[in-house]
Amino acid sequence: MGQDYYSVLEITRSAGDAEIKKAYRKLALKYHPLKNKDPSAPHRFRQIAEAYDVLSDLRKKATYDKFGEEGLKGGIPAEFGGQHAWTSGYVYHGNPHNTFKEFFGGDNPFADFFTPDGSEVNTGFGGLRGRGVKKQDPPIERDLYLSLEDLYFGCTKKIKISRRVMNEDGHTSSMRDKILSIDVHPGWQAGTRITFPAEGDQGPNIIPADIVFIVKEKPHPRFVRQGDNLIYTANIELGKALTGCTVEVETLDDRILNIPINDIVHPKYSKVVPGEGMRTAGGLPVKGDLIIQFDIQFPEHLTPQKKQLLQRALLP
């Protein structure tokens, strides 16, 4: 004769879904091997998990109620089951800890009830932490990579997250997607933190963790940011470095600046163009500066005639 799943959960056959969940919750906490050191606890814990796995599923429960454990695990002949006949029997996956985790939610749901050594977490009122005091998981931090254009103009970023959400029964949970919207303000800098309170995984006896996005700047093909300033490196030939030139710079807002360079450009020389850098945070109209640095291209070869001309021009 097969085992009686109702007796395993210590409920009657008339028990509804809420009563089945309540019974599993009570017994799973009581017989979890981390809490209960009795040698028979692991076997009892597995029995409880299998009973809940069957009775919490409408199809499995209906099959069990009509045909018992033999029919559930051995399969239902077509003459009895009709279109609902089972071609193969039910097999429990054999991992009661997975059942426990799915029921309570989270990667380590048992930590909400007991410390690693198996002792109860005391709230100061003689009960488990979940009965009166909730804890919050540490913040979940994620990088948010933004281009300089995003940080110059501002933008809105939509980010999809997947998190565990408690079901209406208050005991089980499921994975669901959610879209978070981030309004990026002009002038934000790398390291800016955007916090979404309590948007992490939900679970009994916990306050969901905050989700924190940390701004990171993507590399830019023309500029390097330095605070509110933008650094631009211009490649110029040695002759232009000595005699002057005009540097053309395409700005982040698609304007073309023609910057005259009348000074002699040496390796440490830089040209500051005020007010052509990044926008500043706080909505102020002030902008940083554009700083032009130079990479002087020396010729690889000089003819004797050119060397003589340079000697006459440059040497005393």
SEMARRO-519051 format. One record per residue (C-alpha): residue number from 0; residue in three letters; x negated, y negated, z negated. Coordinates in Angstrom, 3 decimals, padded with zeros to 6 digits. Each point is the difference from the previous one (the first is absolute). Example, Ala and Ser with C-alpha at 12.3 -4.5 7.8 and 13.67 -1.06 7.14 Angstrom:
{num->0; residuo->ala; X->-012.300; Y->004.500; Z->-007.800}
{num->1; residuo->ser; X->-001.370; Y->-003.440; Z->000.660}
END
This chain:
{num->0; residuo->met; X->000.000; Y->000.000; Z->000.000}
{num->1; residuo->gly; X->-001.316; Y->-003.428; Z->000.974}
{num->2; residuo->gln; X->-000.852; Y->-002.774; Z->-002.415}
{num->3; residuo->asp; X->002.652; Y->-002.472; Z->-001.115}
{num->4; residuo->tyr; X->-001.157; Y->-003.472; Z->001.020}
{num->5; residuo->tyr; X->002.750; Y->-001.614; Z->-002.086}
{num->6; residuo->ser; X->-001.240; Y->001.771; Z->-003.114}
{num->7; residuo->val; X->-003.562; Y->-001.030; Z->000.814}
{num->8; residuo->leu; X->001.092; Y->-003.655; Z->-000.070}
{num->9; residuo->glu; X->002.286; Y->000.665; Z->-002.988}
{num->10; residuo->ile; X->003.112; Y->-001.289; Z->001.769}
{num->11; residuo->thr; X->003.327; Y->001.463; Z->001.077}
{num->12; residuo->arg; X->001.028; Y->000.842; Z->003.555}
{num->13; residuo->ser; X->002.321; Y->-002.988; Z->000.019}
{num->14; residuo->ala; X->-002.901; Y->-002.417; Z->-000.490}
{num->15; residuo->gly; X->-000.138; Y->-002.883; Z->002.469}
{num->16; residuo->asp; X->-003.011; Y->-001.598; Z->001.667}
{num->17; residuo->ala; X->-000.632; Y->-002.512; Z->-002.787}
{num->18; residuo->glu; X->000.114; Y->002.737; Z->-002.653}
{num->19; residuo->ile; X->-002.404; Y->002.174; Z->002.029}
{num->20; residuo->lys; X->-002.483; Y->-002.856; Z->000.252}
{num->21; residuo->lys; X->000.342; Y->-000.821; Z->-003.691}
{num->22; residuo->ala; X->-000.643; Y->003.634; Z->-000.944}
{num->23; residuo->tyr; X->-003.062; Y->000.264; Z->002.220}
{num->24; residuo->arg; X->-001.406; Y->-003.244; Z->-001.371}
{num->25; residuo->lys; X->000.351; Y->001.197; Z->-003.577}
{num->26; residuo->leu; X->-001.408; Y->003.495; Z->000.527}
{num->27; residuo->ala; X->-002.817; Y->-001.004; Z->002.368}
{num->28; residuo->leu; X->-001.335; Y->-002.419; Z->-002.610}
{num->29; residuo->lys; X->000.411; Y->002.584; Z->-002.737}
{num->30; residuo->tyr; X->-001.782; Y->002.871; Z->001.774}
{num->31; residuo->his; X->-002.621; Y->-001.825; Z->002.044}
{num->32; residuo->pro; X->-003.270; Y->001.901; Z->-000.646}
{num->33; residuo->leu; X->-001.838; Y->-003.224; Z->-000.797}
{num->34; residuo->lys; X->002.417; Y->-000.591; Z->-002.875}
{num->35; residuo->asn; X->001.030; Y->003.513; Z->-000.999}
{num->36; residuo->lys; X->-002.926; Y->002.235; Z->-000.973}
{num->37; residuo->asp; X->002.075; Y->003.170; Z->-000.327}
{num->38; residuo->pro; X->-001.425; Y->002.714; Z->002.346}
{num->39; residuo->ser; X->003.452; Y->000.497; Z->001.505}
{num->40; residuo->ala; X->000.432; Y->-003.719; Z->000.834}
{num->41; residuo->pro; X->-001.455; Y->000.153; Z->003.577}
{num->42; residuo->his; X->002.379; Y->002.816; Z->000.958}
{num->43; residuo->arg; X->002.958; Y->-001.784; Z->-001.566}
{num->44; residuo->phe; X->-001.028; Y->-003.255; Z->001.699}
{num->45; residuo->arg; X->-000.017; Y->001.765; Z->003.375}
{num->46; residuo->gln; X->003.410; Y->001.605; Z->-000.633}
{num->47; residuo->ile; X->001.464; Y->-003.414; Z->-000.844}
{num->48; residuo->ala; X->-001.477; Y->-001.552; Z->003.151}
{num->49; residuo->glu; X->001.338; Y->002.770; Z->002.252}
{num->50; residuo->ala; X->003.451; Y->-000.175; Z->-001.605}
{num->51; residuo->tyr; X->000.119; Y->-003.739; Z->000.562}
{num->52; residuo->asp; X->-001.257; Y->000.358; Z->003.588}
{num->53; residuo->val; X->002.961; Y->002.296; Z->000.752}
{num->54; residuo->leu; X->002.803; Y->-001.644; Z->-001.981}
{num->55; residuo->ser; X->-000.860; Y->-003.564; Z->001.085}
{num->56; residuo->asp; X->000.381; Y->000.966; Z->003.683}
{num->57; residuo->leu; X->003.648; Y->000.323; Z->001.089}
{num->58; residuo->arg; X->-000.603; Y->002.722; Z->002.589}
{num->59; residuo->lys; X->-002.262; Y->002.090; Z->-002.215}
{num->60; residuo->lys; X->002.375; Y->-000.411; Z->-002.934}
{num->61; residuo->ala; X->003.034; Y->001.041; Z->002.046}
{num->62; residuo->thr; X->-001.838; Y->003.075; Z->001.295}
{num->63; residuo->tyr; X->-001.171; Y->000.920; Z->-003.488}
{num->64; residuo->asp; X->003.451; Y->-000.491; Z->-001.518}
{num->65; residuo->lys; X->001.548; Y->002.348; Z->002.568}
{num->66; residuo->phe; X->-002.693; Y->002.650; Z->000.560}
{num->67; residuo->gly; X->-002.292; Y->-000.270; Z->-003.029}
{num->68; residuo->glu; X->-003.776; Y->000.082; Z->000.027}
{num->69; residuo->glu; X->-000.112; Y->003.078; Z->002.261}
{num->70; residuo->gly; X->002.030; Y->-001.708; Z->002.701}
{num->71; residuo->leu; X->-001.909; Y->-003.256; Z->-000.392}
{num->72; residuo->lys; X->-003.426; Y->001.600; Z->000.345}
{num->73; residuo->gly; X->000.892; Y->002.952; Z->002.201}
{num->74; residuo->gly; X->002.088; Y->-001.823; Z->002.588}
{num->75; residuo->ile; X->003.743; Y->000.132; Z->000.674}
{num->76; residuo->pro; X->001.263; Y->002.491; Z->002.582}
{num->77; residuo->ala; X->001.897; Y->-001.596; Z->002.883}
{num->78; residuo->glu; X->003.216; Y->001.840; Z->-000.868}
{num->79; residuo->phe; X->000.066; Y->-001.828; Z->-003.341}
{num->80; residuo->gly; X->-001.643; Y->-003.293; Z->000.763}
{num->81; residuo->gly; X->001.441; Y->-000.726; Z->003.438}
{num->82; residuo->gln; X->-001.605; Y->-003.066; Z->001.500}
{num->83; residuo->his; X->-001.633; Y->-000.682; Z->-003.391}
{num->84; residuo->ala; X->-001.790; Y->003.374; Z->-000.094}
{num->85; residuo->trp; X->-003.638; Y->-000.119; Z->-000.969}
{num->86; residuo->thr; X->-002.373; Y->001.763; Z->002.377}
{num->87; residuo->ser; X->-002.701; Y->-000.150; Z->-002.660}
{num->88; residuo->gly; X->000.228; Y->-000.269; Z->-003.745}
{num->89; residuo->tyr; X->-000.880; Y->-002.891; Z->-002.283}
{num->90; residuo->val; X->-003.543; Y->-000.076; Z->-001.375}
{num->91; residuo->tyr; X->-001.000; Y->-002.451; Z->-002.693}
{num->92; residuo->his; X->-003.193; Y->-001.856; Z->000.990}
{num->93; residuo->gly; X->-001.544; Y->001.110; Z->-003.281}
{num->94; residuo->asn; X->-001.346; Y->-003.314; Z->-001.269}
{num->95; residuo->pro; X->002.058; Y->-001.229; Z->-002.967}
{num->96; residuo->his; X->-002.333; Y->-002.983; Z->-000.395}
{num->97; residuo->asn; X->001.053; Y->-001.285; Z->003.436}
{num->98; residuo->thr; X->003.635; Y->000.342; Z->-001.018}
{num->99; residuo->phe; X->-000.773; Y->-001.917; Z->-003.185}
{num->100; residuo->lys; X->-001.825; Y->-002.755; Z->001.941}
{num->101; residuo->glu; X->002.798; Y->-000.365; Z->002.570}
{num->102; residuo->phe; X->002.592; Y->-000.257; Z->-002.751}
{num->103; residuo->phe; X->-001.770; Y->-002.603; Z->-002.132}
{num->104; residuo->gly; X->-001.732; Y->-001.872; Z->002.850}
{num->105; residuo->gly; X->-003.503; Y->-001.427; Z->000.287}
{num->106; residuo->asp; X->-003.384; Y->001.633; Z->000.495}
{num->107; residuo->asn; X->-000.337; Y->000.887; Z->-003.679}
{num->108; residuo->pro; X->003.462; Y->-000.149; Z->-001.547}
{num->109; residuo->phe; X->-000.960; Y->002.092; Z->-002.998}
{num->110; residuo->ala; X->-002.318; Y->-002.772; Z->-001.196}
{num->111; residuo->asp; X->003.123; Y->-001.993; Z->-000.876}
{num->112; residuo->phe; X->000.873; Y->002.524; Z->-002.710}
{num->113; residuo->phe; X->-003.210; Y->001.484; Z->-001.371}
{num->114; residuo->thr; X->-003.673; Y->-000.862; Z->-000.338}
{num->115; residuo->pro; X->-002.565; Y->002.228; Z->001.778}
{num->116; residuo->asp; X->-000.422; Y->002.180; Z->-003.094}
{num->117; residuo->gly; X->003.733; Y->000.762; Z->-000.030}
{num->118; residuo->ser; X->001.027; Y->-002.162; Z->-002.932}
{num->119; residuo->glu; X->003.052; Y->-002.232; Z->000.204}
{num->120; residuo->val; X->-000.467; Y->-003.684; Z->000.633}
{num->121; residuo->asn; X->001.322; Y->-001.603; Z->-003.149}
{num->122; residuo->thr; X->001.986; Y->-003.206; Z->000.300}
{num->123; residuo->gly; X->-000.018; Y->-000.682; Z->-003.728}
{num->124; residuo->phe; X->003.635; Y->001.178; Z->-000.248}
{num->125; residuo->gly; X->-000.692; Y->003.724; Z->-000.101}
{num->126; residuo->gly; X->000.818; Y->000.674; Z->003.653}
{num->127; residuo->leu; X->-001.427; Y->000.190; Z->003.462}
{num->128; residuo->arg; X->-001.133; Y->-003.168; Z->001.726}
{num->129; residuo->gly; X->002.770; Y->000.375; Z->002.583}
{num->130; residuo->arg; X->002.732; Y->-000.325; Z->-002.582}
{num->131; residuo->gly; X->-000.714; Y->-003.548; Z->-000.991}
{num->132; residuo->val; X->-003.204; Y->-001.439; Z->001.397}
{num->133; residuo->lys; X->-000.971; Y->-000.264; Z->003.651}
{num->134; residuo->lys; X->-003.487; Y->-000.412; Z->001.388}
{num->135; residuo->gln; X->-001.095; Y->-001.622; Z->003.247}
{num->136; residuo->asp; X->-002.480; Y->001.601; Z->002.355}
{num->137; residuo->pro; X->-003.073; Y->-002.085; Z->000.946}
{num->138; residuo->pro; X->000.330; Y->-002.233; Z->003.080}
{num->139; residuo->ile; X->-000.388; Y->001.557; Z->003.433}
{num->140; residuo->glu; X->-002.420; Y->-002.139; Z->002.031}
{num->141; residuo->arg; X->-000.063; Y->-000.084; Z->003.805}
{num->142; residuo->asp; X->-002.111; Y->-002.065; Z->002.411}
{num->143; residuo->leu; X->001.824; Y->-002.412; Z->002.324}
{num->144; residuo->tyr; X->-002.169; Y->-000.785; Z->003.024}
{num->145; residuo->leu; X->000.770; Y->-003.350; Z->001.643}
{num->146; residuo->ser; X->-001.563; Y->-001.848; Z->002.930}
{num->147; residuo->leu; X->-001.305; Y->-003.558; Z->-000.337}
{num->148; residuo->glu; X->002.942; Y->-001.073; Z->002.171}
{num->149; residuo->asp; X->002.408; Y->001.581; Z->-002.510}
{num->150; residuo->leu; X->-001.698; Y->-001.912; Z->-002.809}
{num->151; residuo->tyr; X->-000.178; Y->-003.244; Z->001.984}
{num->152; residuo->phe; X->003.638; Y->-000.181; Z->001.101}
{num->153; residuo->gly; X->001.685; Y->002.258; Z->-002.562}
{num->154; residuo->cys; X->002.230; Y->002.885; Z->001.011}
{num->155; residuo->thr; X->002.344; Y->002.703; Z->-001.303}
{num->156; residuo->lys; X->-001.182; Y->003.589; Z->-000.305}
{num->157; residuo->lys; X->002.413; Y->002.936; Z->-000.312}
{num->158; residuo->ile; X->-001.456; Y->003.033; Z->-001.744}
{num->159; residuo->lys; X->001.768; Y->003.358; Z->-000.354}
{num->160; residuo->ile; X->-000.656; Y->001.954; Z->-003.173}
{num->161; residuo->ser; X->001.196; Y->003.446; Z->-001.056}
{num->162; residuo->arg; X->000.824; Y->000.426; Z->-003.652}
{num->163; residuo->arg; X->001.805; Y->002.407; Z->-002.295}
{num->164; residuo->val; X->003.436; Y->-001.266; Z->-001.038}
{num->165; residuo->met; X->002.253; Y->001.403; Z->-002.705}
{num->166; residuo->asn; X->003.242; Y->001.532; Z->001.210}
{num->167; residuo->glu; X->003.386; Y->-000.930; Z->-001.396}
{num->168; residuo->asp; X->-000.041; Y->002.934; Z->-002.424}
{num->169; residuo->gly; X->-002.834; Y->-001.712; Z->-001.895}
{num->170; residuo->his; X->-002.104; Y->003.165; Z->-000.116}
{num->171; residuo->thr; X->-001.167; Y->000.876; Z->003.517}
{num->172; residuo->ser; X->-001.802; Y->-002.164; Z->002.533}
{num->173; residuo->ser; X->-000.688; Y->-000.181; Z->003.728}
{num->174; residuo->met; X->-002.388; Y->-001.782; Z->002.365}
{num->175; residuo->arg; X->001.366; Y->-003.085; Z->001.768}
{num->176; residuo->asp; X->-001.454; Y->-002.714; Z->002.216}
{num->177; residuo->lys; X->000.202; Y->-003.714; Z->-000.733}
{num->178; residuo->ile; X->-001.132; Y->-003.090; Z->001.921}
{num->179; residuo->leu; X->-001.923; Y->-002.627; Z->-001.976}
{num->180; residuo->ser; X->-000.241; Y->-003.499; Z->001.465}
{num->181; residuo->ile; X->-003.082; Y->-002.167; Z->-000.651}
{num->182; residuo->asp; X->000.091; Y->-003.698; Z->000.872}
{num->183; residuo->val; X->-003.636; Y->-000.906; Z->000.680}
{num->184; residuo->his; X->-000.675; Y->-003.663; Z->-000.784}
{num->185; residuo->pro; X->-002.437; Y->-002.114; Z->002.051}
{num->186; residuo->gly; X->-003.336; Y->-000.263; Z->-001.778}
{num->187; residuo->trp; X->000.141; Y->003.244; Z->-001.962}
{num->188; residuo->gln; X->-003.461; Y->001.406; Z->-000.587}
{num->189; residuo->ala; X->-001.435; Y->003.471; Z->-000.319}
{num->190; residuo->gly; X->000.833; Y->001.377; Z->-003.433}
{num->191; residuo->thr; X->003.457; Y->-001.586; Z->-000.210}
{num->192; residuo->arg; X->002.300; Y->002.458; Z->-001.801}
{num->193; residuo->ile; X->003.687; Y->000.480; Z->000.823}
{num->194; residuo->thr; X->001.935; Y->001.991; Z->-002.618}
{num->195; residuo->phe; X->003.275; Y->001.862; Z->000.454}
{num->196; residuo->pro; X->001.146; Y->000.827; Z->-003.539}
{num->197; residuo->ala; X->001.182; Y->003.552; Z->-000.745}
{num->198; residuo->glu; X->000.058; Y->001.216; Z->003.623}
{num->199; residuo->gly; X->-001.979; Y->003.182; Z->-000.668}
{num->200; residuo->asp; X->001.322; Y->003.521; Z->-000.561}
{num->201; residuo->gln; X->002.987; Y->000.258; Z->-002.291}
{num->202; residuo->gly; X->000.354; Y->002.698; Z->-002.611}
{num->203; residuo->pro; X->001.629; Y->000.688; Z->-003.340}
{num->204; residuo->asn; X->-001.588; Y->-001.738; Z->-002.964}
{num->205; residuo->ile; X->-002.235; Y->-002.251; Z->002.089}
{num->206; residuo->ile; X->000.082; Y->-003.521; Z->001.360}
{num->207; residuo->pro; X->-001.076; Y->000.190; Z->003.672}
{num->208; residuo->ala; X->-003.452; Y->-001.368; Z->000.730}
{num->209; residuo->asp; X->-000.490; Y->-003.397; Z->001.610}
{num->210; residuo->ile; X->-001.248; Y->000.086; Z->003.585}
{num->211; residuo->val; X->-002.753; Y->-002.553; Z->000.625}
{num->212; residuo->phe; X->-001.273; Y->-000.980; Z->003.449}
{num->213; residuo->ile; X->-003.471; Y->-001.588; Z->000.142}
{num->214; residuo->val; X->-000.836; Y->-002.217; Z->002.968}
{num->215; residuo->lys; X->-002.995; Y->001.056; Z->002.108}
{num->216; residuo->glu; X->-001.204; Y->-001.997; Z->003.022}
{num->217; residuo->lys; X->-000.439; Y->001.753; Z->003.317}
{num->218; residuo->pro; X->-003.252; Y->-000.805; Z->001.859}
{num->219; residuo->his; X->000.502; Y->-002.775; Z->002.549}
{num->220; residuo->pro; X->-001.691; Y->-000.145; Z->003.429}
{num->221; residuo->arg; X->-000.951; Y->-003.714; Z->-000.306}
{num->222; residuo->phe; X->000.059; Y->-001.124; Z->-003.611}
{num->223; residuo->val; X->-001.203; Y->000.996; Z->-003.433}
{num->224; residuo->arg; X->001.981; Y->-001.484; Z->-002.864}
{num->225; residuo->gln; X->-001.800; Y->-001.635; Z->-002.922}
{num->226; residuo->gly; X->002.578; Y->-001.289; Z->-002.464}
{num->227; residuo->asp; X->002.052; Y->-002.527; Z->001.955}
{num->228; residuo->asn; X->-002.758; Y->-000.466; Z->002.605}
{num->229; residuo->leu; X->-000.497; Y->001.874; Z->003.247}
{num->230; residuo->ile; X->-003.471; Y->000.942; Z->001.225}
{num->231; residuo->tyr; X->-000.547; Y->000.158; Z->003.771}
{num->232; residuo->thr; X->-003.252; Y->001.155; Z->001.588}
{num->233; residuo->ala; X->-000.882; Y->-001.581; Z->003.345}
{num->234; residuo->asn; X->-002.561; Y->001.606; Z->002.289}
{num->235; residuo->ile; X->-002.070; Y->-002.629; Z->001.800}
{num->236; residuo->glu; X->-003.163; Y->000.030; Z->002.060}
{num->237; residuo->leu; X->-003.198; Y->-001.494; Z->-001.334}
{num->238; residuo->gly; X->000.105; Y->-002.836; Z->002.525}
{num->239; residuo->lys; X->003.444; Y->-001.093; Z->-001.150}
{num->240; residuo->ala; X->-001.074; Y->000.302; Z->-003.624}
{num->241; residuo->leu; X->-002.739; Y->-002.534; Z->000.708}
{num->242; residuo->thr; X->001.815; Y->-002.340; Z->002.354}
{num->243; residuo->gly; X->003.634; Y->000.112; Z->-001.145}
{num->244; residuo->cys; X->003.147; Y->001.689; Z->001.218}
{num->245; residuo->thr; X->003.742; Y->000.372; Z->-000.542}
{num->246; residuo->val; X->001.413; Y->002.995; Z->-001.892}
{num->247; residuo->glu; X->003.473; Y->001.218; Z->000.943}
{num->248; residuo->val; X->002.007; Y->001.589; Z->-002.847}
{num->249; residuo->glu; X->003.438; Y->001.593; Z->000.305}
{num->250; residuo->thr; X->001.884; Y->-000.598; Z->-003.267}
{num->251; residuo->leu; X->002.392; Y->002.360; Z->-001.782}
{num->252; residuo->asp; X->002.938; Y->-002.048; Z->001.313}
{num->253; residuo->asp; X->-001.252; Y->000.335; Z->003.623}
{num->254; residuo->arg; X->-001.459; Y->-003.492; Z->000.433}
{num->255; residuo->ile; X->-003.348; Y->-000.551; Z->001.715}
{num->256; residuo->leu; X->-002.495; Y->-002.199; Z->-001.851}
{num->257; residuo->asn; X->-002.953; Y->-001.451; Z->001.920}
{num->258; residuo->ile; X->-002.596; Y->-000.887; Z->-002.626}
{num->259; residuo->pro; X->-002.973; Y->-002.095; Z->001.190}
{num->260; residuo->ile; X->-003.356; Y->001.002; Z->-001.493}
{num->261; residuo->asn; X->-002.437; Y->-002.881; Z->000.281}
{num->262; residuo->asp; X->-002.441; Y->001.068; Z->-002.691}
{num->263; residuo->ile; X->-002.916; Y->002.350; Z->000.513}
{num->264; residuo->val; X->001.253; Y->003.414; Z->-001.018}
{num->265; residuo->his; X->-002.441; Y->001.908; Z->-002.182}
{num->266; residuo->pro; X->000.644; Y->003.449; Z->-001.586}
{num->267; residuo->lys; X->001.462; Y->-001.482; Z->-003.208}
{num->268; residuo->tyr; X->002.060; Y->-002.699; Z->001.698}
{num->269; residuo->ser; X->003.818; Y->000.014; Z->-000.232}
{num->270; residuo->lys; X->002.694; Y->-002.352; Z->001.219}
{num->271; residuo->val; X->002.990; Y->-000.776; Z->-002.245}
{num->272; residuo->val; X->003.317; Y->-000.874; Z->001.647}
{num->273; residuo->pro; X->002.290; Y->-001.305; Z->-002.782}
{num->274; residuo->gly; X->003.610; Y->001.175; Z->-000.212}
{num->275; residuo->glu; X->-000.239; Y->002.805; Z->002.553}
{num->276; residuo->gly; X->-000.242; Y->002.932; Z->-002.407}
{num->277; residuo->met; X->002.659; Y->002.063; Z->-001.785}
{num->278; residuo->arg; X->003.220; Y->-001.357; Z->-001.354}
{num->279; residuo->thr; X->-000.041; Y->-000.232; Z->-003.764}
{num->280; residuo->ala; X->002.411; Y->001.748; Z->-002.361}
{num->281; residuo->gly; X->002.827; Y->-001.899; Z->-001.652}
{num->282; residuo->gly; X->001.481; Y->-001.574; Z->003.117}
{num->283; residuo->leu; X->-002.439; Y->-002.943; Z->000.032}
{num->284; residuo->pro; X->-000.778; Y->-001.558; Z->003.417}
{num->285; residuo->val; X->-003.734; Y->000.045; Z->-000.776}
{num->286; residuo->lys; X->-002.130; Y->002.530; Z->001.851}
{num->287; residuo->gly; X->-003.520; Y->001.247; Z->-000.510}
{num->288; residuo->asp; X->-002.888; Y->-000.704; Z->002.356}
{num->289; residuo->leu; X->-001.346; Y->001.717; Z->003.069}
{num->290; residuo->ile; X->-003.716; Y->000.713; Z->-000.395}
{num->291; residuo->ile; X->-001.893; Y->000.770; Z->003.196}
{num->292; residuo->gln; X->-003.165; Y->002.011; Z->-000.380}
{num->293; residuo->phe; X->-002.366; Y->000.729; Z->002.857}
{num->294; residuo->asp; X->-001.709; Y->003.029; Z->001.442}
{num->295; residuo->ile; X->-002.778; Y->-001.410; Z->002.197}
{num->296; residuo->gln; X->-000.819; Y->002.145; Z->003.023}
{num->297; residuo->phe; X->-003.728; Y->-000.145; Z->000.790}
{num->298; residuo->pro; X->-001.151; Y->000.836; Z->003.540}
{num->299; residuo->glu; X->-001.673; Y->003.372; Z->000.418}
{num->300; residuo->his; X->-002.450; Y->-001.220; Z->002.668}
{num->301; residuo->leu; X->-001.458; Y->-003.350; Z->001.115}
{num->302; residuo->thr; X->-001.890; Y->-000.696; Z->003.199}
{num->303; residuo->pro; X->-003.398; Y->-001.726; Z->-000.323}
{num->304; residuo->gln; X->001.498; Y->-003.153; Z->001.488}
{num->305; residuo->lys; X->002.784; Y->-000.113; Z->-002.630}
{num->306; residuo->lys; X->-002.510; Y->000.598; Z->-002.776}
{num->307; residuo->gln; X->-002.051; Y->-002.972; Z->001.223}
{num->308; residuo->leu; X->003.103; Y->-002.191; Z->000.083}
{num->309; residuo->leu; X->000.912; Y->001.011; Z->-003.548}
{num->310; residuo->gln; X->-003.507; Y->-000.637; Z->-001.229}
{num->311; residuo->arg; X->000.058; Y->-003.483; Z->001.488}
{num->312; residuo->ala; X->003.423; Y->-000.730; Z->-001.481}
{num->313; residuo->leu; X->-000.416; Y->001.481; Z->-003.445}
{num->314; residuo->leu; X->-003.681; Y->000.019; Z->-000.909}
{num->315; residuo->pro; X->-001.771; Y->-003.234; Z->-001.000}
END
